[in-house]
Amino acid sequence: MVALTLGQVRGMAAEAIALLSAPELASLLADLAEEKAALGAVESGLHDA
């Protein structure tokens, strides 16, 4: 198992984002927003249960 520091993860994410074109980045951000909304709905459902 490989352990990464938060700084290493941030660095890798920054490198990956730098390689994306603007449309790809916009698509990625939209996907992340959808995932965040879905997780929020699940979390809300768990708190209501």
Backbone atoms as SQL, in Angstrom:
CREATE TABLE atoms (id INTEGER PRIMARY KEY, chain TEXT, resi INTEGER, resn TEXT, atom TEXT, x REAL, y REAL, z REAL);
INSERT INTO atoms VALUES
  (1, 'A', 1, 'MET', 'N', 0.847, -1.178, 0.000),
  (2, 'A', 1, 'MET', 'CA', 0.000, 0.000, 0.000),
  (3, 'A', 1, 'MET', 'C', 0.897, 1.247, 0.000),
  (4, 'A', 2, 'VAL', 'N', 0.492, 2.217, -0.782),
  (5, 'A', 2, 'VAL', 'CA', 1.263, 3.447, -0.881),
  (6, 'A', 2, 'VAL', 'C', 0.532, 4.553, -0.128),
  (7, 'A', 3, 'ALA', 'N', 1.227, 5.212, 0.754),
  (8, 'A', 3, 'ALA', 'CA', 0.640, 6.323, 1.500),
  (9, 'A', 3, 'ALA', 'C', 1.115, 7.628, 0.878),
  (10, 'A', 4, 'LEU', 'N', 0.182, 8.511, 0.600),
  (11, 'A', 4, 'LEU', 'CA', 0.509, 9.806, 0.024),
  (12, 'A', 4, 'LEU', 'C', 0.140, 10.910, 1.002),
  (13, 'A', 5, 'THR', 'N', 0.928, 11.939, 0.992),
  (14, 'A', 5, 'THR', 'CA', 0.572, 13.097, 1.814),
  (15, 'A', 5, 'THR', 'C', -0.447, 13.934, 1.065),
  (16, 'A', 6, 'LEU', 'N', -1.145, 14.785, 1.786),
  (17, 'A', 6, 'LEU', 'CA', -2.118, 15.670, 1.157),
  (18, 'A', 6, 'LEU', 'C', -1.438, 16.567, 0.128),
  (19, 'A', 7, 'GLY', 'N', -0.241, 17.008, 0.432),
  (20, 'A', 7, 'GLY', 'CA', 0.508, 17.840, -0.508),
  (21, 'A', 7, 'GLY', 'C', 0.806, 17.110, -1.812),
  (22, 'A', 8, 'GLN', 'N', 1.144, 15.820, -1.711),
  (23, 'A', 8, 'GLN', 'CA', 1.413, 15.032, -2.915),
  (24, 'A', 8, 'GLN', 'C', 0.152, 14.867, -3.745),
  (25, 'A', 9, 'VAL', 'N', -0.968, 14.615, -3.076),
  (26, 'A', 9, 'VAL', 'CA', -2.240, 14.450, -3.783),
  (27, 'A', 9, 'VAL', 'C', -2.616, 15.760, -4.477),
  (28, 'A', 10, 'ARG', 'N', -2.458, 16.870, -3.777),
  (29, 'A', 10, 'ARG', 'CA', -2.772, 18.173, -4.379),
  (30, 'A', 10, 'ARG', 'C', -1.876, 18.439, -5.581),
  (31, 'A', 11, 'GLY', 'N', -0.602, 18.107, -5.469),
  (32, 'A', 11, 'GLY', 'CA', 0.332, 18.303, -6.576),
  (33, 'A', 11, 'GLY', 'C', -0.046, 17.480, -7.794),
  (34, 'A', 12, 'MET', 'N', -0.414, 16.219, -7.559),
  (35, 'A', 12, 'MET', 'CA', -0.821, 15.358, -8.671),
  (36, 'A', 12, 'MET', 'C', -2.109, 15.871, -9.301),
  (37, 'A', 13, 'ALA', 'N', -3.037, 16.333, -8.477),
  (38, 'A', 13, 'ALA', 'CA', -4.289, 16.872, -9.013),
  (39, 'A', 13, 'ALA', 'C', -4.014, 18.119, -9.845),
  (40, 'A', 14, 'ALA', 'N', -3.137, 18.981, -9.368),
  (41, 'A', 14, 'ALA', 'CA', -2.805, 20.204, -10.111),
  (42, 'A', 14, 'ALA', 'C', -2.171, 19.850, -11.458),
  (43, 'A', 15, 'GLU', 'N', -1.301, 18.853, -11.482),
  (44, 'A', 15, 'GLU', 'CA', -0.675, 18.428, -12.738),
  (45, 'A', 15, 'GLU', 'C', -1.726, 17.872, -13.696),
  (46, 'A', 16, 'ALA', 'N', -2.632, 17.067, -13.186),
  (47, 'A', 16, 'ALA', 'CA', -3.664, 16.479, -14.038),
  (48, 'A', 16, 'ALA', 'C', -4.584, 17.562, -14.606),
  (49, 'A', 17, 'ILE', 'N', -4.968, 18.506, -13.782),
  (50, 'A', 17, 'ILE', 'CA', -5.848, 19.590, -14.235),
  (51, 'A', 17, 'ILE', 'C', -5.146, 20.430, -15.293),
  (52, 'A', 18, 'ALA', 'N', -3.854, 20.647, -15.129),
  (53, 'A', 18, 'ALA', 'CA', -3.100, 21.447, -16.094),
  (54, 'A', 18, 'ALA', 'C', -3.085, 20.790, -17.473),
  (55, 'A', 19, 'LEU', 'N', -3.233, 19.478, -17.524),
  (56, 'A', 19, 'LEU', 'CA', -3.215, 18.762, -18.796),
  (57, 'A', 19, 'LEU', 'C', -4.576, 18.767, -19.498),
  (58, 'A', 20, 'LEU', 'N', -5.616, 19.158, -18.793),
  (59, 'A', 20, 'LEU', 'CA', -6.954, 19.138, -19.365),
  (60, 'A', 20, 'LEU', 'C', -7.221, 20.395, -20.177),
  (61, 'A', 21, 'SER', 'N', -8.009, 20.242, -21.227),
  (62, 'A', 21, 'SER', 'CA', -8.447, 21.408, -21.975),
  (63, 'A', 21, 'SER', 'C', -9.614, 22.046, -21.226),
  (64, 'A', 22, 'ALA', 'N', -9.976, 23.245, -21.619),
  (65, 'A', 22, 'ALA', 'CA', -11.082, 23.948, -20.950),
  (66, 'A', 22, 'ALA', 'C', -12.391, 23.143, -20.996),
  (67, 'A', 23, 'PRO', 'N', -12.792, 22.587, -22.150),
  (68, 'A', 23, 'PRO', 'CA', -14.039, 21.794, -22.166),
  (69, 'A', 23, 'PRO', 'C', -13.960, 20.551, -21.276),
  (70, 'A', 24, 'GLU', 'N', -12.789, 19.905, -21.250),
  (71, 'A', 24, 'GLU', 'CA', -12.634, 18.724, -20.387),
  (72, 'A', 24, 'GLU', 'C', -12.728, 19.119, -18.923),
  (73, 'A', 25, 'LEU', 'N', -12.119, 20.249, -18.566),
  (74, 'A', 25, 'LEU', 'CA', -12.162, 20.726, -17.192),
  (75, 'A', 25, 'LEU', 'C', -13.587, 21.080, -16.788),
  (76, 'A', 26, 'ALA', 'N', -14.314, 21.749, -17.685),
  (77, 'A', 26, 'ALA', 'CA', -15.705, 22.101, -17.400),
  (78, 'A', 26, 'ALA', 'C', -16.541, 20.844, -17.182),
  (79, 'A', 27, 'SER', 'N', -16.301, 19.829, -17.996),
  (80, 'A', 27, 'SER', 'CA', -17.027, 18.566, -17.860),
  (81, 'A', 27, 'SER', 'C', -16.690, 17.884, -16.539),
  (82, 'A', 28, 'LEU', 'N', -15.413, 17.882, -16.180),
  (83, 'A', 28, 'LEU', 'CA', -14.987, 17.279, -14.924),
  (84, 'A', 28, 'LEU', 'C', -15.636, 17.989, -13.735),
  (85, 'A', 29, 'LEU', 'N', -15.639, 19.319, -13.769),
  (86, 'A', 29, 'LEU', 'CA', -16.241, 20.077, -12.673),
  (87, 'A', 29, 'LEU', 'C', -17.740, 19.815, -12.575),
  (88, 'A', 30, 'ALA', 'N', -18.410, 19.675, -13.718),
  (89, 'A', 30, 'ALA', 'CA', -19.844, 19.368, -13.706),
  (90, 'A', 30, 'ALA', 'C', -20.084, 17.987, -13.105),
  (91, 'A', 31, 'ASP', 'N', -19.236, 17.024, -13.481),
  (92, 'A', 31, 'ASP', 'CA', -19.356, 15.672, -12.915),
  (93, 'A', 31, 'ASP', 'C', -19.146, 15.687, -11.404),
  (94, 'A', 32, 'LEU', 'N', -18.146, 16.442, -10.949),
  (95, 'A', 32, 'LEU', 'CA', -17.880, 16.526, -9.513),
  (96, 'A', 32, 'LEU', 'C', -19.045, 17.177, -8.773),
  (97, 'A', 33, 'ALA', 'N', -19.655, 18.180, -9.379),
  (98, 'A', 33, 'ALA', 'CA', -20.809, 18.834, -8.755),
  (99, 'A', 33, 'ALA', 'C', -21.968, 17.852, -8.614),
  (100, 'A', 34, 'GLU', 'N', -22.173, 17.031, -9.646),
  (101, 'A', 34, 'GLU', 'CA', -23.234, 16.019, -9.581),
  (102, 'A', 34, 'GLU', 'C', -22.952, 15.002, -8.477),
  (103, 'A', 35, 'GLU', 'N', -21.707, 14.552, -8.388),
  (104, 'A', 35, 'GLU', 'CA', -21.326, 13.589, -7.353),
  (105, 'A', 35, 'GLU', 'C', -21.516, 14.186, -5.962),
  (106, 'A', 36, 'LYS', 'N', -21.135, 15.443, -5.800),
  (107, 'A', 36, 'LYS', 'CA', -21.285, 16.111, -4.509),
  (108, 'A', 36, 'LYS', 'C', -22.757, 16.204, -4.132),
  (109, 'A', 37, 'ALA', 'N', -23.604, 16.537, -5.102),
  (110, 'A', 37, 'ALA', 'CA', -25.039, 16.631, -4.837),
  (111, 'A', 37, 'ALA', 'C', -25.607, 15.266, -4.460),
  (112, 'A', 38, 'ALA', 'N', -25.176, 14.231, -5.155),
  (113, 'A', 38, 'ALA', 'CA', -25.663, 12.880, -4.861),
  (114, 'A', 38, 'ALA', 'C', -25.230, 12.449, -3.461),
  (115, 'A', 39, 'LEU', 'N', -23.980, 12.733, -3.115),
  (116, 'A', 39, 'LEU', 'CA', -23.504, 12.371, -1.777),
  (117, 'A', 39, 'LEU', 'C', -24.250, 13.164, -0.704),
  (118, 'A', 40, 'GLY', 'N', -24.549, 14.418, -0.993),
  (119, 'A', 40, 'GLY', 'CA', -25.305, 15.231, -0.048),
  (120, 'A', 40, 'GLY', 'C', -26.693, 14.658, 0.188),
  (121, 'A', 41, 'ALA', 'N', -27.319, 14.167, -0.883),
  (122, 'A', 41, 'ALA', 'CA', -28.646, 13.568, -0.760),
  (123, 'A', 41, 'ALA', 'C', -28.591, 12.297, 0.077),
  (124, 'A', 42, 'VAL', 'N', -27.559, 11.488, -0.141),
  (125, 'A', 42, 'VAL', 'CA', -27.401, 10.252, 0.636),
  (126, 'A', 42, 'VAL', 'C', -27.165, 10.599, 2.105),
  (127, 'A', 43, 'GLU', 'N', -26.286, 11.559, 2.345),
  (128, 'A', 43, 'GLU', 'CA', -25.989, 11.964, 3.720),
  (129, 'A', 43, 'GLU', 'C', -27.242, 12.495, 4.413),
  (130, 'A', 44, 'SER', 'N', -28.016, 13.281, 3.694),
  (131, 'A', 44, 'SER', 'CA', -29.249, 13.825, 4.256),
  (132, 'A', 44, 'SER', 'C', -30.220, 12.700, 4.604),
  (133, 'A', 45, 'GLY', 'N', -30.310, 11.709, 3.722),
  (134, 'A', 45, 'GLY', 'CA', -31.181, 10.565, 3.974),
  (135, 'A', 45, 'GLY', 'C', -30.741, 9.773, 5.186),
  (136, 'A', 46, 'LEU', 'N', -29.437, 9.660, 5.388),
  (137, 'A', 46, 'LEU', 'CA', -28.925, 8.930, 6.544),
  (138, 'A', 46, 'LEU', 'C', -29.244, 9.667, 7.839),
  (139, 'A', 47, 'HIS', 'N', -29.170, 10.994, 7.798),
  (140, 'A', 47, 'HIS', 'CA', -29.464, 11.770, 8.997),
  (141, 'A', 47, 'HIS', 'C', -30.956, 11.731, 9.330),
  (142, 'A', 48, 'ASP', 'N', -31.796, 11.614, 8.294),
  (143, 'A', 48, 'ASP', 'CA', -33.238, 11.590, 8.502),
  (144, 'A', 48, 'ASP', 'C', -33.726, 10.232, 9.006),
  (145, 'A', 49, 'ALA', 'N', -32.922, 9.198, 8.764),
  (146, 'A', 49, 'ALA', 'CA', -33.342, 7.838, 9.122),
  (147, 'A', 49, 'ALA', 'C', -33.288, 7.612, 10.620);
